[in-house]
């Protein structure tokens, strides 16, 4: 049974969180809980290779469609997608499952949620890790201000482009399959240099910065792609894009965490071809995460770490859990 077929055997549960949001949650196994948080534009399904692996090694793997995605609730207010709400979802999920503590691992946007949860609820998170996006301490400038300076006068940083409600939402929804495939391809390890994501010129559209390839990536079948396509055709992209519309709000609300270090046992894994890996933050990671047990760069891997390199990610997750002394019950 391949990972796509195995996905249908997982326990599916719709769990209500304290503020009324329902999270569609996929679970496998029994034992110590490991919560897996996806990014954009993804779903819990992005962890299809990890759930059965962790379950087979004595852990309880828990992967929600995060708020705004898939089968989970999609609140209308943009501010309902800030990091405080998203970290609260993780804790609400643990409460609903009667779990006093857990390990939390995030990929892409799931990464800052994982780090923020570990900092905000240190008594509930025993271990933390991220794929693709390293932890970075709160900066001295508003994020959008820094992004605009980085983009320069002729371009617009993609997160800045996402700030206007409805614009990127409509672009992506106009061709769901082509845009999901094109975006996944252009920042994967499979894409040749000429087909990678291009900076957005002022006056151009986000979707002009990439194009669907003439073949599927080596790590994504048509059936797997269709899981994403069907979900986003139903929900649209606004829920996920609203996470980006809170970057300055997250900065404003996190002053209490300025200079804080993540003290829990930690993991970071990224790909050598991942444009989101942030080399400057990676260099500082041992300083801000002093108990960093696993810190790996996977050669040839792009942004979609746990999908592109599932065997390597599984091996490193297990190594991390074992080194941290977090075993099955």
C-alpha positions in Angstrom: 0.0 0.0 0.0 1.5 3.4 -1.0 1.2 6.6 1.0 -1.8 7.8 -1.0 -3.7 4.6 -0.4 -2.7 4.4 3.3 -4.1 7.9 3.9 -7.7 6.6 3.6 -7.1 4.3 6.6 -6.2 7.1 9.0 -8.7 8.1 11.7 -10.5 11.3 10.7 -12.0 13.5 13.4 -13.5 16.9 13.3 -12.5 18.6 16.5 -14.0 21.8 17.9 -11.5 24.3 19.3 -12.3 26.8 22.1 -13.1 29.8 19.8 -15.6 27.8 17.7 -13.2 26.7 14.9 -13.4 23.1 13.8 -10.2 21.3 12.8 -10.3 18.3 10.4 -7.7 16.0 12.0 -6.0 12.9 10.7 -4.5 10.5 13.2 -2.5 7.3 13.2 -1.0 5.1 15.9 -0.9 5.1 19.7 1.7 6.5 22.0 3.3 9.9 22.6 1.6 12.5 20.5 3.4 14.2 17.6 1.5 17.1 16.0 2.3 17.8 12.3 1.5 21.3 10.9 1.4 21.9 7.2 2.0 25.1 5.2 0.7 26.9 2.1 -0.8 25.8 -0.2 -1.0 22.4 1.4 -3.1 20.3 3.7 -2.6 17.7 6.5 -2.2 15.4 3.4 1.3 16.7 3.0 2.3 14.5 5.9 0.9 11.3 4.3 4.4 9.7 4.4 5.0 10.6 8.0 1.8 9.5 9.7 2.1 5.7 9.0 5.9 5.8 9.8 5.5 7.5 13.2 2.6 5.2 14.0 4.7 2.1 13.1 7.4 3.4 15.6 5.0 3.7 18.5 3.9 7.4 18.3 0.5 9.0 17.9 0.8 11.1 14.8 -1.8 13.9 14.6 -2.1 16.1 11.4 -4.8 18.8 11.2 -6.0 20.7 8.2 -5.1 24.0 9.8 -7.7 26.8 10.1 -8.5 28.2 6.7 -7.7 24.9 4.9 -9.4 21.7 3.7 -12.1 20.3 6.0 -11.4 22.8 8.8 -13.2 26.0 9.7 -12.5 29.2 7.7 -13.2 32.3 9.9 -13.9 35.4 7.9 -11.9 38.1 9.9 -8.3 38.4 8.7 -7.1 38.8 12.3 -8.4 35.3 13.1 -5.3 33.9 11.4 -2.6 35.5 13.5 0.0 33.3 15.3 -1.7 33.7 18.7 -4.9 32.1 17.2 -2.9 29.4 15.3 -0.8 28.4 18.4 -4.1 28.4 20.3 -5.4 25.9 17.9 -2.6 23.5 18.7 -3.3 23.8 22.4 -7.0 23.5 21.8 -6.4 20.3 19.8 -4.3 18.8 22.6 -7.0 19.7 25.1 -9.7 18.1 23.0 -7.7 15.0 22.7 -6.8 14.9 26.5 -3.1 15.3 25.8 -1.2 17.3 28.5 1.8 17.7 26.2 3.2 16.9 22.8 5.9 17.3 20.2 5.0 19.8 17.5 6.6 19.8 14.0 5.8 22.4 11.3 6.6 22.8 7.7 6.5 26.2 5.8 3.9 28.3 7.6 3.4 25.5 10.1 7.0 26.2 11.2 6.4 29.6 12.8 3.2 28.2 14.3 5.3 25.4 15.9 8.0 27.7 17.2 5.4 30.2 18.5 3.5 27.4 20.3 6.7 26.2 21.9 7.5 29.8 23.1 4.0 30.6 24.2 3.1 27.3 25.9 6.5 25.9 27.1 4.8 23.5 29.6 2.7 21.9 26.9 5.3 21.4 24.2 8.1 18.9 25.1 9.9 19.1 21.7 9.6 21.3 18.6 10.9 21.2 15.1 10.5 22.7 11.6 11.0 21.8 8.1 12.1 24.4 5.5 11.7 27.6 7.7 14.1 28.0 10.7 13.1 29.8 13.8 14.1 33.5 13.8 13.8 35.9 16.8 11.6 38.9 16.5 13.2 41.6 14.4 13.5 45.3 15.1 11.5 46.4 12.1 8.1 45.6 10.9 8.3 42.6 8.5 6.6 44.4 5.6 9.0 47.3 5.9 11.9 44.9 5.6 10.4 43.0 2.7 9.8 46.3 0.8 13.4 47.3 1.3 14.6 43.9 0.1 12.4 44.0 -3.0 13.7 47.3 -4.2 12.0 49.8 -6.5 11.2 47.5 -9.4 9.8 44.5 -7.7 7.3 43.5 -5.0 8.0 40.8 -2.4 5.4 38.0 -2.7 4.1 38.4 0.9 3.6 42.1 0.3 1.7 41.2 -2.9 -0.6 39.0 -0.8 -1.6 41.9 1.5 -4.5 43.1 -0.7 -7.5 40.9 0.0 -9.0 39.2 -3.0 -6.2 39.8 -5.5 -3.9 36.7 -5.3 -7.0 34.8 -4.1 -8.7 35.3 -7.5 -5.5 34.7 -9.5 -4.9 31.3 -7.9 -8.5 30.3 -8.1 -8.7 31.0 -11.8 -6.6 27.8 -12.6 -6.4 25.8 -9.4 -4.6 22.8 -10.9 -2.2 24.8 -13.0 -1.3 27.2 -10.2 -0.8 24.6 -7.5 1.3 22.5 -9.7 3.3 25.4 -11.1 4.0 26.9 -7.6 4.9 23.5 -6.2 7.2 22.9 -9.2 9.0 26.2 -9.2 10.4 26.0 -5.7 11.0 22.2 -5.7 14.3 20.5 -6.1 13.1 19.2 -9.5 12.8 22.6 -11.3 15.8 23.6 -13.5 17.0 27.2 -12.9 15.0 28.6 -15.8 11.7 27.3 -14.4 12.2 28.4 -10.8 10.1 31.2 -9.1 10.8 34.6 -10.6 10.7 37.9 -8.6 7.4 39.7 -9.1 7.9 42.9 -11.1 5.8 45.9 -10.1 2.6 45.8 -12.1 2.8 42.1 -12.8 0.8 39.3 -11.1 1.9 36.7 -8.6 1.0 33.9 -11.0 3.2 35.4 -13.7 6.2 34.3 -11.7 5.8 30.6 -12.4 4.2 28.2 -14.8 3.0 24.6 -14.6 5.7 22.1 -15.9 5.1 19.7 -18.8 5.5 16.8 -16.3 4.7 16.1 -12.7 7.5 16.3 -10.1 9.1 13.0 -9.3 7.6 13.0 -5.8 3.9 13.9 -6.7 1.5 11.6 -8.6 -1.7 12.7 -10.4 -3.8 11.2 -7.6 -1.8 13.1 -4.9 -2.0 16.3 -6.8 -5.8 15.9 -7.2 -6.2 15.8 -3.4 -4.9 19.4 -3.3 -6.8 20.5 -6.4 -10.2 19.2 -5.2 -9.7 20.8 -1.8 -8.8 24.2 -3.1 -11.4 24.2 -5.7 -13.9 23.8 -2.9 -12.4 26.2 -0.4 -10.5 28.8 -2.4 -7.2 30.2 -1.2 -8.3 33.1 1.0 -8.0 31.2 4.3 -4.3 30.4 3.6 -3.5 33.8 2.2 -5.0 35.4 5.4 -2.0 33.9 7.3 0.3 36.2 5.3 -1.9 39.2 5.9 -1.0 39.0 9.6 2.8 39.3 9.4 2.9 42.8 10.8 0.2 42.0 13.3 2.2 39.0 14.5 5.2 41.3 15.0 3.1 43.8 16.9 1.7 41.2 19.2 5.0 39.3 19.9 6.9 42.0 21.7 6.7 39.9 24.9 8.8 37.2 23.1 11.6 39.6 21.8 14.9 37.9 22.6 13.3 34.7 23.9 15.1 31.4 23.2 13.4 28.1 22.4 14.6 25.9 25.2 12.9 22.6 24.3 14.8 19.9 22.3 14.5 20.9 18.7 14.9 19.9 15.1 15.5 21.7 11.9 15.6 20.2 8.4 15.7 22.0 5.1 16.7 21.3 1.5 19.7 22.7 -0.3 17.4 24.0 -3.1 14.8 25.5 -0.8 14.4 29.3 -1.3 12.7 29.6 2.1 15.6 28.2 4.1 17.0 31.7 5.2 20.7 31.1 5.5 21.1 34.0 8.0 18.5 32.6 10.3 20.1 29.1 9.9 23.4 30.5 11.0 21.9 32.0 14.2 19.7 29.0 14.9 22.1 27.3 17.5 22.1 30.6 19.4 18.3 31.0 19.6 17.6 27.3 19.8 20.3 26.1 22.2 19.0 22.5 22.4 19.1 21.9 18.7 19.5 18.1 18.4 19.0 17.7 14.6 20.1 20.3 12.1 20.3 19.0 8.6 20.3 20.2 5.0 19.1 17.6 2.5 21.1 17.8 -0.8 18.9 18.4 -3.9 15.7 18.8 -1.9 13.5 21.9 -2.5 10.8 23.5 -0.4 8.3 20.6 0.0 10.6 18.8 2.3 8.5 16.0 3.8 7.0 15.2 0.3 10.2 15.4 -1.7 12.4 13.5 0.7 10.1 11.4 2.9 12.6 8.7 3.8 15.2 11.2 4.9 12.7 13.3 6.9 11.2 10.2 8.6 14.7 9.0 9.6 15.6 12.4 11.1 12.2 12.7 12.9 12.8 9.4 14.5 16.4 10.3 15.4 15.2 13.5 17.0 12.5 11.9 19.0 14.9 9.2 20.3 17.7 11.6 21.1 15.3 13.8 23.0 14.2 10.7 25.0 10.6 11.0 23.7 9.5 7.4 23.2 6.3 5.6 22.8 4.2 4.9 25.9 
